[in-house]
Amino acid sequence: MEISGNVSNNMKTATILLIAFGALVMSLSIAKYYSVILAAEKLLSTAGQKISHWYKIHHCLMCFFLLGYIAVLLAVIFHIDIINNFMTGLIFFFGALFVLIGILLQRSLLLPITEQHQQIIKKNLQLTETENVTIYALAYLAETRDKETGQHLEKTTE
């Protein structure tokens, strides 16, 4: 019987440590997540306002999970039986909702960034073309003024 009691105490201690560590990680995540919300709002002008609403809902779910960690931790410490089938189902439902909103937020954040990246690539190509046209125009101008300089520029280009 004593071995069973030791195992039970060890499991309880491990459970308390896991839940406490999970609550700590969730607290740190909530603190860091606020900076993510601010960065998303700055990065995504008009689209950011729509996404910002979902970030705030996601942030609230994180706070809800933190409260869940604390409630379960207290229940384990004080031997309160609150984990029943409904509570387990509720935890899994909100967990799935939390993950879904996180994935949708990532997708919503990446689409405008991808579009902005494509616009930057297009503008860089335009700048390169403009630079090449300018160089050729200057070379042509130099060639029309002085034949030797123009030939020198052509040889250098080759």
N, CA, C and O of each residue as an XYZ file, in Angstrom:
632
protein
N       0.803     -1.197      0.000
C       0.000      0.000      0.000
C       0.848      1.264      0.000
O       0.461      2.278     -0.582
N       2.001      1.203      0.653
C       2.830      2.396      0.744
C       3.418      2.762     -0.609
O       3.549      3.944     -0.926
N       3.777      1.756     -1.418
C       4.304      2.019     -2.759
C       3.243      2.715     -3.588
O       3.546      3.665     -4.309
N       2.024      2.263     -3.496
C       0.923      2.883     -4.219
C       0.730      4.330     -3.774
O       0.448      5.198     -4.600
N       0.880      4.595     -2.484
C       0.756      5.959     -1.963
C       1.873      6.852     -2.462
O       1.638      8.020     -2.771
N       3.100      6.318     -2.546
C       4.238      7.092     -3.063
C       4.054      7.434     -4.532
O       4.318      8.555     -4.967
N       3.594      6.438     -5.288
C       3.349      6.669     -6.713
C       2.274      7.727     -6.876
O       2.397      8.621     -7.713
N       1.231      7.630     -6.087
C       0.143      8.603     -6.149
C       0.642     10.003     -5.795
O       0.284     10.977     -6.457
N       1.465     10.104     -4.758
C       2.018     11.409     -4.372
C       2.953     11.951     -5.455
O       2.944     13.144     -5.758
N       3.760     11.056     -6.034
C       4.663     11.481     -7.110
C       3.878     11.965     -8.333
O       4.249     12.957     -8.960
N       2.800     11.266     -8.666
C       1.962     11.674     -9.795
C       1.306     13.017     -9.515
O       1.209     13.870    -10.397
N       0.854     13.197     -8.268
C       0.229     14.464     -7.902
C       1.247     15.597     -7.994
O       0.938     16.673     -8.505
N       2.451     15.355     -7.502
C       3.503     16.376     -7.565
C       3.854     16.693     -9.011
O       4.005     17.859     -9.376
N       3.984     15.648     -9.840
C       4.289     15.854    -11.256
C       3.164     16.626    -11.942
O       3.421     17.509    -12.761
N       1.930     16.296    -11.611
C       0.777     16.993    -12.187
C       0.787     18.458    -11.797
O       0.571     19.332    -12.638
N       1.036     18.729    -10.524
C       1.072     20.118    -10.052
C       2.184     20.889    -10.758
O       1.980     22.027    -11.180
N       3.356     20.277    -10.885
C       4.474     20.946    -11.555
C       4.172     21.210    -13.031
O       4.471     22.288    -13.544
N       3.581     20.228    -13.709
C       3.236     20.412    -15.118
C       2.214     21.536    -15.307
O       2.357     22.382    -16.190
N       1.195     21.527    -14.473
C       0.159     22.556    -14.595
C       0.736     23.927    -14.250
O       0.448     24.908    -14.935
N       1.546     24.004    -13.196
C       2.151     25.287    -12.807
C       3.075     25.800    -13.908
O       3.074     26.991    -14.220
N       3.865     24.896    -14.498
C       4.747     25.294    -15.589
C       3.927     25.741    -16.803
O       4.273     26.722    -17.462
N       2.846     25.023    -17.095
C       1.960     25.420    -18.196
C       1.358     26.796    -17.956
O       1.253     27.599    -18.883
N       0.961     27.077    -16.711
C       0.409     28.395    -16.382
C       1.474     29.479    -16.555
O       1.174     30.575    -17.028
N       2.701     29.176    -16.177
C       3.790     30.131    -16.344
C       4.047     30.410    -17.822
O       4.190     31.565    -18.224
N       4.106     29.360    -18.622
C       4.314     29.531    -20.062
C       3.159     30.321    -20.672
O       3.383     31.192    -21.512
N       1.930     30.025    -20.258
C       0.781     30.750    -20.789
C       0.844     32.224    -20.386
O       0.505     33.094    -21.188
N       1.271     32.513    -19.162
C       1.403     33.907    -18.714
C       2.426     34.656    -19.562
O       2.184     35.790    -19.975
N       3.564     34.024    -19.820
C       4.589     34.647    -20.666
C       4.077     34.839    -22.091
O       4.359     35.855    -22.727
N       3.332     33.870    -22.584
C       2.766     33.967    -23.933
C       1.796     35.128    -24.038
O       1.799     35.860    -25.028
N       0.972     35.297    -23.026
C       0.002     36.401    -23.021
C       0.738     37.728    -23.037
O       0.350     38.649    -23.756
N       1.805     37.831    -22.242
C       2.573     39.080    -22.194
C       3.235     39.374    -23.545
O       3.229     40.520    -23.993
N       3.802     38.363    -24.193
C       4.463     38.564    -25.485
C       3.457     38.770    -26.617
O       3.750     39.465    -27.590
N       2.292     38.178    -26.493
C       1.296     38.226    -27.555
C       0.807     39.650    -27.790
O       0.449     40.010    -28.911
N       0.791     40.447    -26.750
C       0.350     41.840    -26.897
C       1.240     42.575    -27.894
O       0.745     43.365    -28.697
N       2.552     42.323    -27.852
C       3.459     42.975    -28.806
C       3.195     42.478    -30.231
O       3.394     43.221    -31.192
N       2.747     41.228    -30.370
C       2.404     40.698    -31.694
C       1.183     41.433    -32.247
O       1.131     41.764    -33.431
N       0.215     41.683    -31.387
C      -0.982     42.409    -31.822
C      -0.603     43.802    -32.309
O      -1.072     44.238    -33.361
N       0.239     44.502    -31.559
C       0.655     45.849    -31.957
C       1.441     45.827    -33.269
O       1.236     46.687    -34.126
N       2.329     44.861    -33.429
C       3.113     44.757    -34.661
C       2.211     44.470    -35.858
O       2.416     45.030    -36.935
N       1.222     43.608    -35.680
C       0.302     43.283    -36.777
C      -0.509     44.503    -37.179
O      -0.735     44.732    -38.367
N      -0.951     45.292    -36.200
C      -1.728     46.492    -36.512
C      -0.886     47.496    -37.300
O      -1.395     48.134    -38.222
N       0.379     47.644    -36.955
C       1.256     48.584    -37.663
C       1.606     48.077    -39.049
O       1.692     48.859    -39.996
N       1.806     46.789    -39.173
C       2.264     46.202    -40.419
C       1.180     46.187    -41.490
O       1.462     46.378    -42.673
N      -0.038     45.962    -41.077
C      -1.115     45.733    -42.038
C      -2.169     46.820    -42.011
O      -3.282     46.577    -41.545
N      -1.871     47.950    -42.473
C      -2.752     49.113    -42.465
C      -4.246     48.787    -42.385
O      -4.769     48.641    -41.280
N      -4.939     48.670    -43.496
C      -6.392     48.456    -43.453
C      -6.760     47.021    -43.122
O      -7.703     46.785    -42.366
N      -6.040     46.068    -43.666
C      -6.327     44.666    -43.364
C      -6.041     44.378    -41.896
O      -6.637     43.480    -41.300
N      -5.128     45.144    -41.323
C      -4.747     44.944    -39.929
C      -5.886     45.182    -38.963
O      -5.941     44.553    -37.907
N      -6.799     46.079    -39.304
C      -7.922     46.358    -38.410
C      -8.834     45.140    -38.283
O      -9.293     44.816    -37.188
N      -9.092     44.475    -39.389
C      -9.930     43.276    -39.364
C      -9.220     42.151    -38.610
O      -9.826     41.453    -37.797
N      -7.946     41.990    -38.889
C      -7.156     40.944    -38.240
C      -6.996     41.244    -36.756
O      -6.997     40.331    -35.931
N      -6.860     42.511    -36.419
C      -6.669     42.914    -35.030
C      -7.816     42.427    -34.150
O      -7.599     42.036    -33.004
N      -9.028     42.450    -34.683
C     -10.194     41.960    -33.938
C      -9.993     40.490    -33.570
O     -10.258     40.097    -32.434
N      -9.530     39.682    -34.512
C      -9.311     38.259    -34.243
C      -8.143     38.045    -33.294
O      -8.157     37.120    -32.482
N      -7.132     38.903    -33.397
C      -6.016     38.790    -32.455
C      -6.506     39.022    -31.025
O      -6.064     38.350    -30.093
N      -7.408     39.965    -30.863
C      -7.919     40.262    -29.524
C      -8.766     39.100    -28.992
O      -8.706     38.786    -27.803
N      -9.543     38.469    -29.854
C     -10.308     37.290    -29.440
C      -9.354     36.168    -29.044
O      -9.558     35.493    -28.035
N      -8.316     35.980    -29.842
C      -7.311     34.955    -29.549
C      -6.638     35.255    -28.210
O      -6.394     34.348    -27.413
N      -6.346     36.509    -27.972
C      -5.726     36.927    -26.706
C      -6.660     36.622    -25.531
O      -6.205     36.168    -24.481
N      -7.934     36.862    -25.699
C      -8.905     36.550    -24.642
C      -8.954     35.049    -24.376
O      -9.055     34.625    -23.225
N      -8.883     34.248    -25.433
C      -8.852     32.792    -25.242
C      -7.608     32.365    -24.474
O      -7.660     31.440    -23.664
N      -6.500     33.033    -24.729
C      -5.280     32.736    -23.972
C      -5.495     33.027    -22.487
O      -5.078     32.248    -21.630
N      -6.142     34.144    -22.190
C      -6.442     34.481    -20.793
C      -7.390     33.454    -20.178
O      -7.245     33.080    -19.014
N      -8.363     33.002    -20.974
C      -9.285     31.969    -20.519
C      -8.522     30.690    -20.168
O      -8.792     30.055    -19.148
N      -7.578     30.327    -21.017
C      -6.767     29.136    -20.744
C      -5.932     29.318    -19.479
O      -5.773     28.378    -18.700
N      -5.405     30.505    -19.273
C      -4.631     30.751    -18.053
C      -5.510     30.551    -16.820
O      -5.082     29.949    -15.835
N      -6.726     31.055    -16.881
C      -7.657     30.847    -15.765
C      -7.959     29.359    -15.587
O      -8.091     28.878    -14.461
N      -8.067     28.638    -16.694
C      -8.273     27.193    -16.622
C      -7.104     26.489    -15.958
O      -7.299     25.590    -15.140
N      -5.891     26.893    -16.307
C      -4.700     26.317    -15.660
C      -4.750     26.542    -14.154
O      -4.495     25.630    -13.367
N      -5.080     27.760    -13.771
C      -5.110     28.091    -12.338
C      -6.197     27.293    -11.633
O      -5.980     26.780    -10.535
N      -7.383     27.183    -12.266
C      -8.486     26.436    -11.647
C      -8.121     24.961    -11.472
O      -8.367     24.378    -10.416
N      -7.538     24.364    -12.505
C      -7.157     22.953    -12.418
C      -6.034     22.768    -11.392
O      -6.034     21.792    -10.640
N      -5.088     23.695    -11.360
C      -3.996     23.622    -10.388
C      -4.543     23.654     -8.959
O      -4.135     22.856     -8.115
N      -5.462     24.572     -8.697
C      -6.064     24.658     -7.357
C      -6.888     23.406     -7.037
O      -6.899     22.928     -5.903
N      -7.581     22.882     -8.063
C      -8.375     21.670     -7.853
C      -7.488     20.490     -7.484
O      -7.846     19.689     -6.620
N      -6.338     20.379     -8.129
C      -5.423     19.277     -7.818
C      -4.829     19.460     -6.428
O      -4.749     18.506     -5.654
N      -4.416     20.670     -6.114
C      -3.789     20.928     -4.806
C      -4.766     20.673     -3.666
O      -4.409     20.044     -2.669
N      -5.991     21.155     -3.807
C      -6.968     21.067     -2.714
C      -7.932     19.889     -2.848
O      -8.939     19.833     -2.142
N      -7.635     18.950     -3.745
C      -8.436     17.729     -3.916
C      -9.908     18.044     -4.229
O     -10.809     17.427     -3.662
N     -10.139     18.978     -5.108
C     -11.497     19.326     -5.533
C     -11.749     18.613     -6.861
O     -10.953     18.727     -7.793
N     -12.835     17.893     -6.940
C     -13.144     17.136     -8.150
C     -13.974     17.996     -9.098
O     -15.203     17.955     -9.057
N     -13.299     18.785     -9.961
C     -14.022     19.631    -10.924
C     -13.913     19.119    -12.348
O     -14.644     19.557    -13.236
N     -12.993     18.187    -12.558
C     -12.802     17.687    -13.920
C     -13.789     16.544    -14.164
O     -13.563     15.408    -13.746
N     -14.868     16.865    -14.836
C     -15.836     15.849    -15.224
C     -15.912     15.809    -16.750
O     -15.142     16.496    -17.420
N     -16.803     15.037    -17.292
C     -16.873     14.897    -18.745
C     -17.193     16.217    -19.440
O     -16.612     16.529    -20.480
N     -18.108     16.985    -18.876
C     -18.454     18.269    -19.489
C     -17.250     19.205    -19.487
O     -16.961     19.847    -20.497
N     -16.553     19.285    -18.366
C     -15.388     20.165    -18.259
C     -14.292     19.730    -19.238
O     -13.649     20.569    -19.869
N     -14.088     18.426    -19.359
C     -13.096     17.920    -20.307
C     -13.493     18.282    -21.737
O     -12.657     18.723    -22.526
N     -14.756     18.097    -22.063
C     -15.247     18.468    -23.390
C     -15.094     19.951    -23.656
O     -14.719     20.348    -24.759
N     -15.378     20.773    -22.660
C     -15.250     22.223    -22.783
C     -13.790     22.615    -23.042
O     -13.500     23.459    -23.890
N     -12.891     21.989    -22.302
C     -11.466     22.286    -22.474
C     -11.015     21.922    -23.885
O     -10.313     22.699    -24.533
N     -11.415     20.742    -24.365
C     -11.014     20.332    -25.707
C     -11.649     21.217    -26.778
O     -10.999     21.546    -27.770
N     -12.912     21.606    -26.587
C     -13.572     22.478    -27.557
C     -12.847     23.812    -27.657
O     -12.524     24.259    -28.758
N     -12.588     24.454    -26.517
C     -11.909     25.749    -26.547
C     -10.461     25.607    -27.013
O      -9.915     26.530    -27.617
N      -9.841     24.478    -26.743
C      -8.493     24.223    -27.264
C      -8.491     24.175    -28.779
O      -7.623     24.762    -29.425
N      -9.465     23.474    -29.346
C      -9.572     23.389    -30.813
C      -9.876     24.762    -31.405
O      -9.309     25.134    -32.433
N     -10.765     25.514    -30.764
C     -11.098     26.862    -31.222
C      -9.870     27.768    -31.167
O      -9.630     28.553    -32.085
N      -9.110     27.658    -30.111
C      -7.888     28.433    -29.921
C      -6.900     28.153    -31.056
O      -6.337     29.085    -31.630
N      -6.690     26.889    -31.376
C      -5.760     26.507    -32.442
C      -6.275     26.997    -33.798
O      -5.499     27.516    -34.602
N      -7.569     26.837    -34.057
C      -8.145     27.272    -35.326
C      -7.966     28.775    -35.524
O      -7.542     29.212    -36.595
N      -8.282     29.561    -34.514
C      -8.132     31.012    -34.640
C      -6.659     31.372    -34.845
O      -6.344     32.275    -35.621
N      -5.764     30.676    -34.158
C      -4.332     30.928    -34.347
C      -3.891     30.682    -35.779
O      -3.128     31.465    -36.343
N      -4.370     29.595    -36.365
C      -4.011     29.272    -37.753
C      -4.615     30.292    -38.713
O      -3.944     30.729    -39.648
N      -5.864     30.675    -38.499
C      -6.492     31.680    -39.354
C      -5.771     33.016    -39.253
O      -5.622     33.719    -40.253
N      -5.326     33.368    -38.058
C      -4.577     34.614    -37.885
C      -3.250     34.568    -38.631
O      -2.862     35.541    -39.277
N      -2.568     33.455    -38.544
C      -1.299     33.332    -39.255
C      -1.513     33.469    -40.757
O      -0.758     34.154    -41.446
N      -2.544     32.813    -41.247
C      -2.849     32.894    -42.682
C      -3.220     34.319    -43.069
O      -2.756     34.828    -44.089
N      -4.056     34.964    -42.257
C      -4.474     36.332    -42.541
C      -3.303     37.300    -42.492
O      -3.287     38.294    -43.217
N      -2.342     37.020    -41.659
C      -1.168     37.873    -41.552
C      -0.219     37.638    -42.718
O       0.389     38.584    -43.219
N      -0.086     36.397    -43.153
C       0.864     36.076    -44.216
C       0.390     36.526    -45.607
O       1.217     36.890    -46.443
N      -0.902     36.508    -45.862
C      -1.389     36.892    -47.191
C      -1.036     38.341    -47.543
O      -0.478     38.575    -48.615
N      -1.338     39.322    -46.687
C      -0.946     40.704    -47.026
C       0.574     40.882    -47.092
O       1.069     41.657    -47.910
N       1.305     40.181    -46.250
C       2.767     40.290    -46.285
C       3.284     39.742    -47.613
O       4.192     40.318    -48.212
N       2.710     38.636    -48.071
C       3.109     38.058    -49.356
C       2.803     39.028    -50.495
O       3.618     39.195    -51.403
N       1.639     39.664    -50.454
C       1.277     40.637    -51.491
C       2.240     41.822    -51.473
O       2.679     42.282    -52.527
N       2.570     42.319    -50.277
C       3.516     43.433    -50.173
C       4.887     43.025    -50.692
O       5.571     43.816    -51.341
N       5.287     41.794    -50.407
C       6.579     41.295    -50.886
C       6.598     41.250    -52.414
O       7.588     41.642    -53.031
N       5.516     40.776    -53.027
C       5.441     40.718    -54.487
C       5.504     42.121    -55.090
O       6.136     42.317    -56.129
N       4.854     43.101    -54.449
C       4.909     44.485    -54.927
C       6.330     45.031    -54.844
O       6.775     45.742    -55.745
N       7.040     44.703    -53.772
C       8.427     45.161    -53.621
C       9.305     44.550    -54.708
O      10.149     45.239    -55.281
N       9.115     43.268    -54.996
C       9.890     42.609    -56.057
C       9.622     43.290    -57.401
O      10.546     43.542    -58.174
N       8.347     43.583    -57.667
C       7.973     44.240    -58.924
C       8.615     45.622    -59.020
O       9.127     45.995    -60.075
N       8.591     46.375    -57.933
C       9.191     47.719    -57.937
C      10.711     47.639    -58.088
O      11.313     48.488    -58.745
N      11.328     46.631    -57.488
C      12.775     46.468    -57.658
C      13.130     46.184    -59.114
O      14.122     46.702    -59.626
N      12.315     45.354    -59.784
C      12.548     45.091    -61.203
C      12.391     46.364    -62.026
O      13.173     46.610    -62.944
N      11.381     47.177    -61.701
C      11.184     48.442    -62.396
C      12.371     49.376    -62.174
O      12.812     50.060    -63.097
N      12.884     49.401    -60.939
C      14.046     50.243    -60.650
C      15.279     49.784    -61.421
O      16.055     50.605    -61.911
N      15.455     48.476    -61.524
C      16.585     47.933    -62.273
C      16.473     48.300    -63.748
O      17.462     48.682    -64.375
N      15.279     48.184    -64.295
C      15.065     48.568    -65.697
C      15.314     50.058    -65.905
O      15.935     50.456    -66.891
N      14.834     50.873    -64.983
C      15.047     52.317    -65.067
C      16.539     52.639    -64.978
O      17.043     53.499    -65.700
N      17.227     51.947    -64.096
C      18.669     52.149    -63.955
C      19.392     51.796    -65.255
O      20.273     52.533    -65.696
N      19.022     50.674    -65.866
C      19.650     50.264    -67.127
C      19.368     51.267    -68.240
O      20.271     51.603    -69.008
N      18.146     51.743    -68.339
C      17.793     52.727    -69.374
C      18.586     54.008    -69.156
O      19.071     54.617    -70.110
N      18.715     54.412    -67.906
C      19.459     55.638    -67.598
C      20.928     55.487    -67.994
O      21.514     56.401    -68.575
N      21.514     54.346    -67.683
C      22.919     54.103    -68.039
C      23.095     54.121    -69.550
O      24.033     54.736    -70.056
N      22.203     53.452    -70.274
C      22.307     53.445    -71.734
C      22.097     54.844    -72.307
O      22.759     55.222    -73.273
N      21.186     55.613    -71.723
C      20.944     56.978    -72.204
C      22.179     57.844    -71.993
O      22.549     58.623    -72.872
N      22.818     57.713    -70.836
C      24.032     58.480    -70.580
C      25.163     58.045    -71.507
O      25.923     58.876    -72.003
N      25.268     56.749    -71.733
C      26.298     56.252    -72.643
C      26.051     56.767    -74.063
O      26.991     57.173    -74.747
N      24.812     56.753    -74.500
C      24.474     57.257    -75.829
C      24.793     58.741    -75.937
O      25.330     59.200    -76.945
N      24.456     59.489    -74.882
C      24.744     60.919    -74.858
C      26.250     61.161    -74.934
O      26.709     62.050    -75.653
N      27.011     60.366    -74.189
C      28.469     60.516    -74.225
C      29.014     60.165    -75.608
O      29.952     60.803    -76.084
N      28.436     59.162    -76.251
C      28.889     58.741    -77.570
C      28.599     59.812    -78.616
O      29.409     60.039    -79.515
N      27.460     60.463    -78.504
C      27.128     61.502    -79.488
C      28.020     62.717    -79.320
O      28.247     63.433    -80.295
N      28.523     62.975    -78.156
C      29.400     64.126    -77.925
C      30.849     63.808    -78.285
O      31.567     64.638    -78.843
N      31.258     62.587    -77.952
C      32.659     62.222    -78.169
C      32.705     60.752    -78.587
O      32.358     59.867    -77.806
N      33.136     60.499    -79.825
C      33.125     59.139    -80.377
C      34.026     58.197    -79.582
O      33.664     57.039    -79.375
N      35.188     58.664    -79.134
C      36.112     57.806    -78.385
C      35.520     57.378    -77.049
O      35.637     56.218    -76.657
N      34.884     58.317    -76.349
C      34.269     57.986    -75.061
C      33.142     56.986    -75.268
O      32.977     56.054    -74.480
N      32.389     57.176    -76.301
C      31.306     56.244    -76.599
C      31.817     54.856    -76.883
O      31.249     53.876    -76.401
N      32.903     54.749    -77.673
C      33.496     53.440    -77.958
C      34.057     52.804    -76.700
O      33.948     51.595    -76.495
N      34.665     53.642    -75.855
C      35.211     53.141    -74.584
C      34.081     52.559    -73.707
O      34.232     51.495    -73.108
N      32.962     53.274    -73.648
C      31.815     52.796    -72.865
C      31.270     51.486    -73.411
O      30.893     50.598    -72.646
N      31.228     51.363    -74.732
C      30.740     50.115    -75.337
C      31.670     48.943    -75.003
O      31.211     47.845    -74.688
N      32.983     49.192    -75.076
C      33.949     48.145    -74.762
C      33.854     47.753    -73.285
O      33.934     46.573    -72.944
N      33.683     48.747    -72.417
C      33.549     48.478    -70.979
C      32.288     47.673    -70.697
O      32.293     46.777    -69.853
N      31.229     47.988    -71.390
C      29.962     47.272    -71.219
C      30.116     45.809    -71.622
O      29.615     44.903    -70.955
N      30.827     45.606    -72.737
C      31.034     44.227    -73.202
C      31.895     43.462    -72.232
O      32.178     42.284    -72.454
